[in-house]
Amino acid sequence: MTTEGPAAADFREAMARLPAAVSVLTTDGPAGRCGLTVSAVCSVTDSPPTLLVCVNRRSAQHEVFCTNGRLCLNVLDGGHEELARHFSGATGTTMAERFAWDLWDAAEPVPVLRDAVVAAVGTVREVTPMGSHSVLFVGVERLRIRQDGTGLAWFGRRFHRLRSA
């Protein structure tokens, strides 16, 4: 039994009302260095520590993440809205320019944002295609957690700065 469900435009409109944390997903390796702004992220399990992130298969970065297999999920602070716009492609900055800014920890094998609220470094364990996207299951190997700062959320097709509790 199949059901058609809601129209794609209606579904997108509904999901625009689902608040989501904003992160920049980064990678480096044989396929190159890249990053993109993501909001479709969630924890899967803490044993072993695993998260999932959804990446559009039409994105030029999709194959880079899948080929490199190593990445960092950089959870953005409320003050990182401009960075989120750059990595979403909205500002026209090149990938090389984005990584030339003095924001990244050069000692890391993948780009880690020095002042991310959370930086989760890990390995892609599984890639599952689902419609227009791939779900990347990432085994988290190392965390860097900032004890201060705020959050950046996406809601109603706009960024919102979250204050700490």
Salt bridges, closest charged atoms under 4 A:
GLU13 OE2 - ARG17 NH1 2.40
GLU13 OE1 - ARG157 NH1 2.87
ASP28 OD2 - ARG33 NH2 3.11
GLU63 OE2 - HIS62 ND1 2.99
ASP77 OD1 - ARG146 NH2 3.07
GLU81 OE2 - ARG85 NH2 2.60
GLU82 OE2 - HIS86 NE2 3.35
ASP102 OD1 - ARG114 NH2 2.99
ASP105 OD2 - ARG144 NH2 2.76
GLU108 OE1 - ARG142 NH2 2.28
GLU108 OE2 - ARG144 NH2 3.19
ASP115 OD1 - HIS80 NE2 3.09
GLU141 OE1 - ARG70 NH1 2.31
GLU141 OE2 - ARG125 NH2 3.46
ASP148 OD1 - ARG146 NE 2.84
